[in-house]
Amino acid sequence: QSVLTQPPSASGTPGQRVTISCSGSSSNIGSNTVNWYQQFPGAAPKRLINSHNQRPSGVPDRFSGSQSGTSASLVISGLQSEDEADYYCAAWEDNLNGPVFGGGTKLTVL
Amino acid sequence: QEQLVESGGGVVQPGTSLRLSCATSGFTFSVYGIHWVRQAPGKGLEWVAVIWNDSSRRYYVDSVKGRFTVSRDSSMAYLQMNSLRADDTAVYYCVRDNWNYGKGGFDYWGQGTLVTVSS
């Protein structure tokens, strides 16, 4: 069981707005920045965005991240077929001296 | 161009050892902490260990404490895995930690190396 809680699945049609949530506690999300990772089948994860909306070059601004209290959200506006992937949230865990991950959300574009 | 390349994975029997290597290039190695993250087949991501940029601190997830050891030198990082168990079976990634994105902001990942522990 993952320390951070994400819905196992999400879906939407092209052009829709989709939100993926991530819930944690005061010792992780409550006191540290949340990062989101995108993973396609058979590939390594890639950093997508963090809760301060810092994106690597090449990540479209359709992706946005935020956090409040012990929760965080990834919003994908204008969903596209190429967004179909697994998404993981992560935050540093002060009690672990390392990060904890959510269980991942499989995003399906209908 | 920043790059991390893992090697050393394979099929081993329970109770045996394996050493993973992570070759880095394209950045100043001594500036960044290096983590190991694993992913069991069909499962999510699990943090395994970290070694700080100056090797002053090393931390591990509870399930590997006393069995795994992380180290680094020049531009290489290593994960020594002893007393391997079936539940250590996973793809192991080495990742760069860039605190500009928050602690645990993993901005570069290796391609991963598969470790299979089976009798």
gemmi code that builds the backbone of each chain (N, CA, C; Angstrom):
import gemmi

chains = {
    "A": [
        ("GLN", (0.832, -1.192, 0.000), (0.000, 0.000, 0.000), (0.876, 1.254, 0.000)),
        ("SER", (0.600, 2.162, -0.934), (1.415, 3.343, -1.083), (1.101, 4.369, -0.007)),
        ("VAL", (2.124, 5.182, 0.324), (1.944, 6.209, 1.344), (1.053, 7.336, 0.819)),
        ("LEU", (1.252, 7.695, -0.449), (0.406, 8.703, -1.075), (-0.728, 7.999, -1.820)),
        ("THR", (-1.919, 8.599, -1.761), (-3.100, 7.963, -2.337), (-3.529, 8.649, -3.622)),
        ("GLN", (-3.565, 7.881, -4.695), (-4.051, 8.349, -5.987), (-5.173, 7.429, -6.439)),
        ("PRO", (-6.081, 7.938, -7.278), (-7.062, 7.028, -7.875), (-6.337, 6.098, -8.845)),
        ("PRO", (-6.702, 4.830, -8.883), (-5.996, 3.902, -9.774), (-6.220, 4.181, -11.252)),
        ("SER", (-7.328, 4.845, -11.580), (-7.605, 5.110, -12.982), (-8.320, 6.446, -13.151)),
        ("ALA", (-8.182, 6.984, -14.341), (-8.883, 8.200, -14.738), (-9.073, 8.127, -16.244)),
        ("SER", (-10.053, 8.839, -16.731), (-10.286, 8.818, -18.173), (-10.940, 10.114, -18.626)),
        ("GLY", (-10.859, 10.335, -19.913), (-11.499, 11.502, -20.500), (-11.444, 11.408, -22.005)),
        ("THR", (-12.216, 12.233, -22.640), (-12.212, 12.293, -24.100), (-11.297, 13.423, -24.555)),
        ("PRO", (-10.832, 13.357, -25.779), (-9.960, 14.420, -26.280), (-10.572, 15.802, -26.093)),
        ("GLY", (-9.756, 16.714, -25.587), (-10.200, 18.079, -25.348), (-10.721, 18.327, -23.945)),
        ("GLN", (-11.036, 17.257, -23.239), (-11.561, 17.410, -21.884), (-10.460, 17.806, -20.908)),
        ("ARG", (-10.926, 18.229, -19.744), (-10.024, 18.538, -18.631), (-10.100, 17.396, -17.636)),
        ("VAL", (-8.944, 16.908, -17.228), (-8.885, 15.776, -16.302), (-8.038, 16.175, -15.094)),
        ("THR", (-8.485, 15.792, -13.921), (-7.747, 16.067, -12.693), (-7.395, 14.753, -12.008)),
        ("ILE", (-6.139, 14.626, -11.621), (-5.679, 13.460, -10.853), (-5.257, 13.967, -9.479)),
        ("SER", (-5.818, 13.375, -8.457), (-5.540, 13.822, -7.101), (-4.476, 12.961, -6.437)),
        ("CYS", (-3.890, 13.512, -5.403), (-2.844, 12.827, -4.646), (-2.954, 13.293, -3.204)),
        ("SER", (-3.177, 12.348, -2.306), (-3.394, 12.692, -0.907), (-2.297, 12.112, -0.035)),
        ("GLY", (-1.829, 12.905, 0.908), (-0.761, 12.446, 1.779), (-0.965, 12.900, 3.201)),
        ("SER", (0.114, 13.304, 3.846), (0.046, 13.719, 5.241), (0.977, 14.907, 5.483)),
        ("SER", (0.993, 15.342, 6.739), (1.777, 16.532, 7.076), (3.277, 16.320, 6.910)),
        ("SER", (3.723, 15.063, 6.992), (5.155, 14.796, 6.916), (5.654, 14.620, 5.489)),
        ("ASN", (4.752, 14.615, 4.537), (5.189, 14.524, 3.143), (4.610, 15.697, 2.342)),
        ("ILE", (3.419, 15.573, 1.805), (2.852, 16.657, 1.016), (2.688, 17.926, 1.841)),
        ("GLY", (2.356, 17.751, 3.113), (2.111, 18.916, 3.958), (3.311, 19.801, 4.176)),
        ("SER", (4.517, 19.303, 3.888), (5.697, 20.106, 4.159), (6.728, 20.077, 3.037)),
        ("ASN", (6.389, 19.462, 1.924), (7.342, 19.359, 0.813), (6.651, 19.505, -0.539)),
        ("THR", (7.440, 19.821, -1.544), (6.934, 19.996, -2.903), (6.557, 18.650, -3.519)),
        ("VAL", (5.455, 18.629, -4.223), (5.007, 17.420, -4.911), (5.483, 17.452, -6.359)),
        ("ASN", (6.052, 16.360, -6.797), (6.424, 16.177, -8.201), (5.537, 15.117, -8.829)),
        ("TRP", (5.283, 15.275, -10.106), (4.499, 14.312, -10.870), (5.382, 13.704, -11.962)),
        ("TYR", (5.215, 12.401, -12.151), (5.987, 11.671, -13.147), (5.028, 10.976, -14.103)),
        ("GLN", (5.429, 10.968, -15.359), (4.651, 10.326, -16.411), (5.427, 9.117, -16.915)),
        ("GLN", (4.740, 7.995, -17.069), (5.404, 6.781, -17.539), (4.580, 6.106, -18.620)),
        ("PHE", (5.216, 5.880, -19.762), (4.606, 5.118, -20.843), (5.035, 3.665, -20.720)),
        ("PRO", (4.224, 2.745, -21.239), (4.550, 1.313, -21.110), (5.935, 0.984, -21.639)),
        ("GLY", (6.694, 0.270, -20.821), (8.015, -0.173, -21.227), (9.097, 0.878, -21.148)),
        ("ALA", (8.754, 2.071, -20.658), (9.724, 3.163, -20.595), (9.955, 3.595, -19.157)),
        ("ALA", (11.059, 4.293, -18.935), (11.329, 4.859, -17.621), (10.407, 6.055, -17.369)),
        ("PRO", (10.099, 6.315, -16.121), (9.307, 7.515, -15.819), (10.080, 8.768, -16.207)),
        ("LYS", (9.327, 9.842, -16.420), (9.922, 11.152, -16.673), (9.234, 12.170, -15.774)),
        ("ARG", (10.011, 13.132, -15.306), (9.400, 14.180, -14.488), (8.534, 15.050, -15.374)),
        ("LEU", (7.322, 15.297, -14.912), (6.341, 16.013, -15.711), (6.188, 17.464, -15.252)),
        ("ILE", (6.014, 17.621, -13.949), (5.746, 18.946, -13.404), (5.782, 18.830, -11.886)),
        ("ASN", (5.953, 19.959, -11.219), (5.780, 19.930, -9.772), (4.664, 20.900, -9.368)),
        ("SER", (4.433, 21.003, -8.097), (3.300, 21.796, -7.614), (3.535, 23.290, -7.739)),
        ("HIS", (4.726, 23.686, -8.162), (5.022, 25.089, -8.473), (5.005, 25.306, -9.984)),
        ("ASN", (4.466, 24.334, -10.691), (4.344, 24.398, -12.146), (5.677, 24.516, -12.870)),
        ("GLN", (6.702, 23.930, -12.316), (7.987, 23.868, -13.005), (7.967, 22.632, -13.908)),
        ("ARG", (8.005, 22.878, -15.206), (7.966, 21.805, -16.187), (9.295, 21.715, -16.907)),
        ("PRO", (9.736, 20.493, -17.245), (10.897, 20.384, -18.143), (10.528, 20.974, -19.497)),
        ("SER", (11.531, 21.387, -20.226), (11.247, 21.876, -21.573), (10.618, 20.744, -22.380)),
        ("GLY", (9.630, 21.097, -23.147), (8.938, 20.108, -23.964), (7.618, 19.652, -23.373)),
        ("VAL", (7.409, 19.902, -22.103), (6.119, 19.557, -21.502), (5.153, 20.715, -21.733)),
        ("PRO", (4.048, 20.451, -22.396), (3.133, 21.552, -22.731), (2.461, 22.134, -21.493)),
        ("ASP", (2.063, 23.396, -21.618), (1.436, 24.043, -20.464), (-0.003, 23.586, -20.256)),
        ("ARG", (-0.424, 22.569, -20.998), (-1.720, 21.935, -20.711), (-1.675, 21.220, -19.362)),
        ("PHE", (-0.457, 20.918, -18.932), (-0.264, 20.244, -17.651), (-0.006, 21.293, -16.573)),
        ("SER", (-0.737, 21.202, -15.483), (-0.508, 22.107, -14.373), (-0.587, 21.343, -13.058)),
        ("GLY", (0.160, 21.818, -12.088), (0.218, 21.149, -10.795), (-0.024, 22.133, -9.670)),
        ("SER", (-0.615, 21.641, -8.605), (-0.862, 22.481, -7.438), (-0.898, 21.607, -6.202)),
        ("GLN", (-0.794, 22.225, -5.059), (-0.948, 21.518, -3.798), (-1.495, 22.462, -2.757)),
        ("SER", (-2.217, 21.886, -1.804), (-2.789, 22.639, -0.705), (-2.924, 21.703, 0.483)),
        ("GLY", (-2.381, 22.117, 1.600), (-2.431, 21.260, 2.779), (-1.722, 19.948, 2.531)),
        ("THR", (-2.443, 18.867, 2.683), (-1.841, 17.544, 2.489), (-2.314, 16.875, 1.199)),
        ("SER", (-2.778, 17.672, 0.253), (-3.222, 17.137, -1.035), (-2.601, 17.884, -2.197)),
        ("ALA", (-2.544, 17.207, -3.312), (-2.007, 17.815, -4.527), (-2.851, 17.364, -5.705)),
        ("SER", (-2.756, 18.113, -6.789), (-3.515, 17.785, -7.989), (-2.685, 18.015, -9.234)),
        ("LEU", (-2.907, 17.139, -10.203), (-2.377, 17.312, -11.553), (-3.578, 17.535, -12.452)),
        ("VAL", (-3.552, 18.631, -13.196), (-4.652, 18.927, -14.112), (-4.123, 18.894, -15.532)),
        ("ILE", (-4.834, 18.172, -16.373), (-4.507, 18.137, -17.796), (-5.670, 18.785, -18.531)),
        ("SER", (-5.396, 19.919, -19.141), (-6.422, 20.630, -19.894), (-6.259, 20.299, -21.376)),
        ("GLY", (-7.372, 20.151, -22.061), (-7.269, 19.843, -23.479), (-6.608, 18.497, -23.711)),
        ("LEU", (-7.183, 17.481, -23.096), (-6.623, 16.130, -23.139), (-6.349, 15.689, -24.577)),
        ("GLN", (-5.201, 15.044, -24.782), (-4.842, 14.514, -26.094), (-4.546, 13.027, -25.989)),
        ("SER", (-4.642, 12.342, -27.094), (-4.443, 10.889, -27.090), (-3.042, 10.506, -26.592)),
        ("GLU", (-2.070, 11.333, -26.876), (-0.704, 11.011, -26.444), (-0.488, 11.183, -24.949)),
        ("ASP", (-1.507, 11.656, -24.244), (-1.406, 11.784, -22.789), (-1.724, 10.471, -22.081)),
        ("GLU", (-2.156, 9.482, -22.831), (-2.484, 8.190, -22.225), (-1.207, 7.552, -21.677)),
        ("ALA", (-1.162, 7.412, -20.360), (0.043, 6.955, -19.662), (-0.308, 6.731, -18.202)),
        ("ASP", (0.697, 6.287, -17.448), (0.576, 6.202, -15.990), (1.188, 7.460, -15.376)),
        ("TYR", (0.532, 7.963, -14.346), (0.992, 9.170, -13.670), (1.198, 8.885, -12.190)),
        ("TYR", (2.349, 9.298, -11.684), (2.697, 9.074, -10.282), (2.981, 10.414, -9.603)),
        ("CYS", (2.440, 10.578, -8.409), (2.834, 11.727, -7.598), (3.897, 11.260, -6.612)),
        ("ALA", (4.708, 12.188, -6.154), (5.758, 11.866, -5.194), (6.045, 13.095, -4.348)),
        ("ALA", (6.418, 12.858, -3.118), (6.797, 13.938, -2.214), (7.813, 13.407, -1.226)),
        ("TRP", (8.688, 14.283, -0.824), (9.685, 13.900, 0.177), (8.971, 13.569, 1.487)),
        ("GLU", (9.431, 12.489, 2.120), (8.871, 12.085, 3.404), (9.911, 12.391, 4.474)),
        ("ASP", (9.575, 13.320, 5.349), (10.554, 13.769, 6.346), (10.984, 12.639, 7.282)),
        ("ASN", (10.108, 11.691, 7.542), (10.421, 10.593, 8.468), (11.253, 9.494, 7.820)),
        ("LEU", (11.398, 9.589, 6.495), (12.081, 8.533, 5.742), (13.431, 9.005, 5.205)),
        ("ASN", (13.572, 10.332, 5.076), (14.726, 10.920, 4.391), (14.813, 10.451, 2.941)),
        ("GLY", (13.672, 10.266, 2.374), (13.546, 9.864, 0.974), (12.139, 10.169, 0.527)),
        ("PRO", (11.849, 10.006, -0.756), (10.508, 10.311, -1.249), (9.559, 9.126, -1.113)),
        ("VAL", (8.300, 9.435, -1.075), (7.256, 8.414, -1.172), (6.450, 8.700, -2.425)),
        ("PHE", (5.934, 7.630, -2.997), (5.179, 7.733, -4.240), (3.721, 7.362, -4.019)),
        ("GLY", (2.881, 7.870, -4.889), (1.524, 7.372, -4.980), (1.533, 6.069, -5.756)),
        ("GLY", (0.407, 5.358, -5.706), (0.323, 4.076, -6.370), (0.214, 4.166, -7.883)),
        ("GLY", (0.026, 5.373, -8.386), (-0.073, 5.563, -9.831), (-1.506, 5.613, -10.313)),
        ("THR", (-1.734, 6.425, -11.317), (-3.041, 6.547, -11.955), (-2.888, 6.264, -13.436)),
        ("LYS", (-3.642, 5.289, -13.913), (-3.620, 4.968, -15.333), (-4.634, 5.845, -16.034)),
        ("LEU", (-4.166, 6.717, -16.907), (-5.035, 7.630, -17.628), (-5.363, 7.057, -19.001)),
        ("THR", (-6.649, 6.932, -19.264), (-7.124, 6.436, -20.551), (-7.817, 7.561, -21.301)),
        ("VAL", (-7.444, 7.729, -22.549), (-8.105, 8.714, -23.402), (-9.097, 7.967, -24.277)),
        ("LEU", (-10.362, 8.232, -24.044), (-11.432, 7.472, -24.695), (-11.632, 7.862, -26.158)),
    ],
    "B": [
        ("GLN", (24.781, 16.475, -22.630), (23.445, 15.970, -22.332), (23.505, 15.016, -21.146)),
        ("GLU", (22.647, 15.322, -20.168), (22.653, 14.521, -18.950), (22.205, 13.089, -19.239)),
        ("GLN", (22.938, 12.149, -18.686), (22.613, 10.758, -18.927), (22.966, 9.897, -17.722)),
        ("LEU", (22.112, 8.916, -17.440), (22.384, 7.905, -16.436), (22.108, 6.551, -17.092)),
        ("VAL", (23.043, 5.631, -16.946), (22.910, 4.321, -17.572), (23.205, 3.245, -16.537)),
        ("GLU", (22.186, 2.425, -16.246), (22.342, 1.344, -15.280), (22.852, 0.087, -15.967)),
        ("SER", (23.518, -0.732, -15.178), (23.939, -2.053, -15.644), (24.066, -2.967, -14.442)),
        ("GLY", (24.178, -4.256, -14.720), (24.414, -5.214, -13.657), (23.233, -6.073, -13.270)),
        ("GLY", (22.082, -5.822, -13.850), (20.923, -6.635, -13.529), (21.056, -8.051, -14.079)),
        ("GLY", (20.167, -8.917, -13.645), (20.188, -10.289, -14.136), (19.295, -11.168, -13.307)),
        ("VAL", (19.392, -12.468, -13.555), (18.608, -13.461, -12.819), (19.517, -14.100, -11.779)),
        ("VAL", (19.105, -14.042, -10.533), (19.897, -14.610, -9.444), (19.003, -15.422, -8.526)),
        ("GLN", (19.627, -16.287, -7.742), (18.881, -17.107, -6.790), (18.686, -16.365, -5.468)),
        ("PRO", (17.643, -16.702, -4.761), (17.437, -16.081, -3.434), (18.647, -16.303, -2.542)),
        ("GLY", (18.971, -15.260, -1.769), (20.089, -15.335, -0.856), (21.420, -14.907, -1.429)),
        ("THR", (21.457, -14.696, -2.715), (22.713, -14.302, -3.353), (22.828, -12.783, -3.462)),
        ("SER", (23.910, -12.330, -4.080), (24.200, -10.894, -4.167), (24.297, -10.433, -5.601)),
        ("LEU", (24.135, -9.125, -5.767), (24.246, -8.510, -7.078), (24.666, -7.065, -6.868)),
        ("ARG", (25.467, -6.530, -7.770), (25.871, -5.135, -7.683), (25.420, -4.406, -8.945)),
        ("LEU", (24.611, -3.392, -8.749), (24.178, -2.560, -9.863), (25.096, -1.349, -9.973)),
        ("SER", (25.337, -0.939, -11.201), (26.142, 0.250, -11.466), (25.308, 1.272, -12.219)),
        ("CYS", (25.655, 2.527, -12.008), (24.980, 3.627, -12.693), (26.062, 4.574, -13.203)),
        ("ALA", (26.244, 4.587, -14.500), (27.238, 5.466, -15.115), (26.570, 6.778, -15.504)),
        ("THR", (27.144, 7.871, -15.046), (26.540, 9.176, -15.331), (27.455, 9.997, -16.236)),
        ("SER", (26.868, 10.905, -16.963), (27.633, 11.802, -17.822), (26.809, 13.042, -18.126)),
        ("GLY", (27.489, 14.099, -18.545), (26.806, 15.296, -18.990), (26.455, 16.287, -17.903)),
        ("PHE", (26.863, 16.018, -16.670), (26.602, 16.970, -15.592), (27.657, 16.808, -14.505)),
        ("THR", (27.701, 17.784, -13.624), (28.680, 17.751, -12.535), (28.178, 16.822, -11.449)),
        ("PHE", (28.724, 15.636, -11.446), (28.236, 14.550, -10.586), (28.230, 14.935, -9.116)),
        ("SER", (29.244, 15.675, -8.701), (29.415, 15.966, -7.276), (28.367, 16.933, -6.721)),
        ("VAL", (27.530, 17.476, -7.567), (26.512, 18.437, -7.131), (25.219, 17.756, -6.719)),
        ("TYR", (24.991, 16.560, -7.207), (23.665, 15.942, -7.075), (23.648, 14.664, -6.254)),
        ("GLY", (22.581, 14.539, -5.478), (22.318, 13.259, -4.851), (21.820, 12.264, -5.889)),
        ("ILE", (22.088, 11.021, -5.657), (21.642, 9.946, -6.554), (20.780, 8.979, -5.756)),
        ("HIS", (19.626, 8.676, -6.317), (18.699, 7.738, -5.689), (18.580, 6.480, -6.542)),
        ("TRP", (18.121, 5.430, -5.894), (17.692, 4.230, -6.599), (16.200, 4.042, -6.331)),
        ("VAL", (15.471, 3.833, -7.403), (14.022, 3.631, -7.342), (13.725, 2.332, -8.086)),
        ("ARG", (12.844, 1.521, -7.560), (12.542, 0.258, -8.236), (11.064, 0.141, -8.551)),
        ("GLN", (10.784, -0.752, -9.490), (9.410, -0.982, -9.926), (9.236, -2.466, -10.189)),
        ("ALA", (8.503, -3.130, -9.323), (8.208, -4.541, -9.516), (7.312, -4.707, -10.735)),
        ("PRO", (7.350, -5.864, -11.371), (6.555, -6.069, -12.591), (5.083, -5.747, -12.396)),
        ("GLY", (4.571, -4.845, -13.200), (3.164, -4.469, -13.141), (2.775, -3.616, -11.952)),
        ("LYS", (3.756, -3.159, -11.183), (3.478, -2.403, -9.969), (3.964, -0.961, -10.084)),
        ("GLY", (3.793, -0.218, -8.995), (4.179, 1.179, -8.970), (5.639, 1.380, -8.587)),
        ("LEU", (5.994, 2.638, -8.417), (7.362, 3.016, -8.099), (7.608, 2.963, -6.597)),
        ("GLU", (8.791, 2.492, -6.227), (9.171, 2.431, -4.823), (10.588, 2.968, -4.670)),
        ("TRP", (10.750, 3.940, -3.806), (12.069, 4.461, -3.504), (12.856, 3.424, -2.713)),
        ("VAL", (14.139, 3.276, -3.022), (14.976, 2.265, -2.381), (16.055, 2.892, -1.503)),
        ("ALA", (16.816, 3.833, -2.082), (17.958, 4.366, -1.339), (18.413, 5.677, -1.955)),
        ("VAL", (19.173, 6.425, -1.160), (19.780, 7.672, -1.632), (21.183, 7.788, -1.064)),
        ("ILE", (22.048, 8.375, -1.850), (23.356, 8.802, -1.368), (23.502, 10.272, -1.731)),
        ("TRP", (23.809, 11.064, -0.745), (23.922, 12.505, -0.973), (25.123, 12.813, -1.874)),
        ("ASN", (25.139, 14.021, -2.360), (26.140, 14.419, -3.354), (27.569, 14.239, -2.861)),
        ("ASP", (27.762, 14.455, -1.549), (29.111, 14.339, -0.998), (29.312, 13.034, -0.240)),
        ("SER", (28.406, 12.105, -0.400), (28.428, 10.787, 0.259), (28.312, 10.881, 1.778)),
        ("SER", (27.957, 12.044, 2.301), (27.902, 12.222, 3.751), (26.705, 11.497, 4.374)),
        ("ARG", (25.668, 11.303, 3.589), (24.462, 10.650, 4.116), (23.951, 9.612, 3.133)),
        ("ARG", (23.468, 8.534, 3.720), (22.854, 7.466, 2.929), (21.622, 7.006, 3.689)),
        ("TYR", (20.537, 6.857, 2.988), (19.294, 6.415, 3.616), (18.665, 5.318, 2.770)),
        ("TYR", (17.902, 4.464, 3.452), (17.313, 3.299, 2.791), (15.869, 3.106, 3.226)),
        ("VAL", (15.069, 2.511, 2.347), (13.738, 2.084, 2.754), (13.897, 0.904, 3.711)),
        ("ASP", (12.993, 0.772, 4.641), (13.124, -0.249, 5.689), (13.346, -1.657, 5.145)),
        ("SER", (12.686, -1.985, 4.058), (12.734, -3.358, 3.550), (14.109, -3.776, 3.030)),
        ("VAL", (15.014, -2.834, 2.816), (16.340, -3.187, 2.308), (17.458, -2.853, 3.292)),
        ("LYS", (17.115, -2.244, 4.398), (18.135, -1.871, 5.388), (18.882, -3.107, 5.860)),
        ("GLY", (20.214, -2.987, 5.915), (21.035, -4.109, 6.329), (21.365, -5.071, 5.212)),
        ("ARG", (20.704, -4.931, 4.076), (20.971, -5.829, 2.941), (21.558, -5.076, 1.748)),
        ("PHE", (21.108, -3.848, 1.531), (21.567, -3.053, 0.396), (22.499, -1.949, 0.887)),
        ("THR", (23.475, -1.628, 0.046), (24.399, -0.533, 0.348), (24.593, 0.308, -0.903)),
        ("VAL", (24.442, 1.608, -0.741), (24.621, 2.527, -1.858), (25.967, 3.225, -1.701)),
        ("SER", (26.654, 3.428, -2.821), (27.939, 4.111, -2.802), (28.114, 4.884, -4.107)),
        ("ARG", (29.167, 5.688, -4.149), (29.450, 6.455, -5.365), (30.916, 6.823, -5.410)),
        ("ASP", (31.427, 7.036, -6.598), (32.767, 7.574, -6.792), (32.851, 8.164, -8.187)),
        ("SER", (33.696, 9.137, -8.349), (33.851, 9.908, -9.590), (32.483, 10.145, -10.216)),
        ("SER", (32.140, 9.483, -11.292), (30.858, 9.721, -11.947), (29.954, 8.494, -11.922)),
        ("MET", (30.249, 7.565, -11.006), (29.487, 6.315, -10.923), (28.764, 6.199, -9.583)),
        ("ALA", (27.616, 5.571, -9.630), (26.905, 5.208, -8.408), (26.681, 3.702, -8.433)),
        ("TYR", (26.559, 3.115, -7.246), (26.435, 1.674, -7.138), (25.362, 1.309, -6.118)),
        ("LEU", (24.752, 0.164, -6.342), (23.833, -0.399, -5.368), (24.240, -1.852, -5.157)),
        ("GLN", (24.846, -2.124, -4.012), (25.226, -3.481, -3.654), (24.036, -4.132, -2.958)),
        ("MET", (23.566, -5.223, -3.522), (22.376, -5.895, -2.996), (22.759, -7.286, -2.519)),
        ("ASN", (22.624, -7.520, -1.223), (22.937, -8.818, -0.629), (21.663, -9.489, -0.121)),
        ("SER", (21.749, -10.756, 0.126), (20.622, -11.530, 0.676), (19.343, -11.249, -0.096)),
        ("LEU", (19.443, -11.355, -1.390), (18.304, -11.011, -2.240), (17.136, -11.941, -2.006)),
        ("ARG", (15.943, -11.371, -2.111), (14.699, -12.105, -1.902), (13.832, -11.977, -3.153)),
        ("ALA", (12.863, -12.843, -3.237), (11.973, -12.819, -4.403), (11.287, -11.461, -4.548)),
        ("ASP", (10.969, -10.822, -3.422), (10.255, -9.541, -3.523), (11.169, -8.373, -3.862)),
        ("ASP", (12.457, -8.653, -4.110), (13.358, -7.627, -4.642), (13.312, -7.597, -6.171)),
        ("THR", (12.602, -8.531, -6.757), (12.477, -8.580, -8.214), (11.819, -7.299, -8.727)),
        ("ALA", (12.536, -6.597, -9.587), (12.038, -5.309, -10.070), (12.994, -4.744, -11.118)),
        ("VAL", (12.526, -3.731, -11.808), (13.417, -2.884, -12.594), (13.957, -1.822, -11.646)),
        ("TYR", (15.267, -1.671, -11.643), (15.910, -0.696, -10.767), (16.388, 0.491, -11.620)),
        ("TYR", (15.969, 1.673, -11.184), (16.361, 2.908, -11.858), (17.294, 3.711, -10.961)),
        ("CYS", (18.341, 4.287, -11.552), (19.082, 5.316, -10.819), (18.588, 6.659, -11.338)),
        ("VAL", (18.464, 7.589, -10.431), (17.875, 8.872, -10.770), (18.640, 10.006, -10.120)),
        ("ARG", (18.638, 11.138, -10.779), (19.296, 12.329, -10.256), (18.286, 13.175, -9.498)),
        ("ASP", (18.690, 13.637, -8.347), (17.817, 14.444, -7.499), (18.191, 15.916, -7.648)),
        ("ASN", (17.290, 16.695, -8.184), (17.537, 18.119, -8.396), (16.648, 18.921, -7.467)),
        ("TRP", (17.239, 19.454, -6.404), (16.461, 20.154, -5.384), (15.879, 21.464, -5.884)),
        ("ASN", (16.234, 21.873, -7.103), (15.573, 23.051, -7.685), (14.081, 22.788, -7.891)),
        ("TYR", (13.716, 21.515, -7.953), (12.317, 21.143, -8.146), (11.698, 20.608, -6.860)),
        ("GLY", (12.389, 20.838, -5.732), (11.961, 20.272, -4.471), (12.746, 19.003, -4.203)),
        ("LYS", (12.877, 18.660, -2.925), (13.569, 17.424, -2.582), (12.878, 16.252, -3.277)),
        ("GLY", (13.675, 15.376, -3.853), (13.076, 14.256, -4.577), (12.545, 14.659, -5.932)),
        ("GLY", (13.036, 15.775, -6.449), (12.691, 16.179, -7.813), (13.612, 15.449, -8.771)),
        ("PHE", (13.172, 14.310, -9.227), (14.013, 13.448, -10.044), (13.937, 13.896, -11.498)),
        ("ASP", (14.925, 14.664, -11.925), (14.824, 15.240, -13.261), (15.439, 14.385, -14.352)),
        ("TYR", (16.306, 13.442, -13.999), (16.837, 12.521, -14.998), (16.827, 11.104, -14.447)),
        ("TRP", (16.354, 10.172, -15.289), (16.241, 8.779, -14.930), (17.076, 7.943, -15.902)),
        ("GLY", (17.644, 6.868, -15.382), (18.245, 5.905, -16.285), (17.167, 5.086, -16.970)),
        ("GLN", (17.591, 4.183, -17.835), (16.634, 3.344, -18.564), (16.167, 2.153, -17.736)),
        ("GLY", (16.870, 1.887, -16.644), (16.492, 0.795, -15.759), (17.223, -0.490, -16.075)),
        ("THR", (17.418, -1.315, -15.054), (17.997, -2.643, -15.225), (17.167, -3.626, -14.422)),
        ("LEU", (16.834, -4.753, -15.034), (15.926, -5.719, -14.423), (16.687, -6.698, -13.544)),
        ("VAL", (16.227, -6.816, -12.321), (16.750, -7.814, -11.384), (15.643, -8.817, -11.118)),
        ("THR", (15.931, -10.074, -11.368), (14.971, -11.149, -11.129), (15.571, -12.106, -10.123)),
        ("VAL", (14.881, -12.282, -9.005), (15.342, -13.192, -7.963), (14.417, -14.406, -7.961)),
        ("SER", (14.980, -15.519, -8.375), (14.146, -16.717, -8.525), (15.004, -17.968, -8.419)),
        ("SER", (14.422, -19.000, -7.831), (15.119, -20.270, -7.735), (14.784, -21.153, -8.927)),
    ],
}
model = gemmi.Model(1)
for chain_id, residues in chains.items():
    chain = gemmi.Chain(chain_id)
    for i, (resn, *xyz) in enumerate(residues, 1):
        res = gemmi.Residue()
        res.name, res.seqid = resn, gemmi.SeqId(i, " ")
        for name, pos in zip(("N", "CA", "C"), xyz):
            atom = gemmi.Atom()
            atom.name, atom.element = name, gemmi.Element(name[0])
            atom.pos, atom.b_iso = gemmi.Position(*pos), 0.0
            res.add_atom(atom)
        chain.add_residue(res)
    model.add_chain(chain)
structure = gemmi.Structure()
structure.add_model(model)
structure.setup_entities()
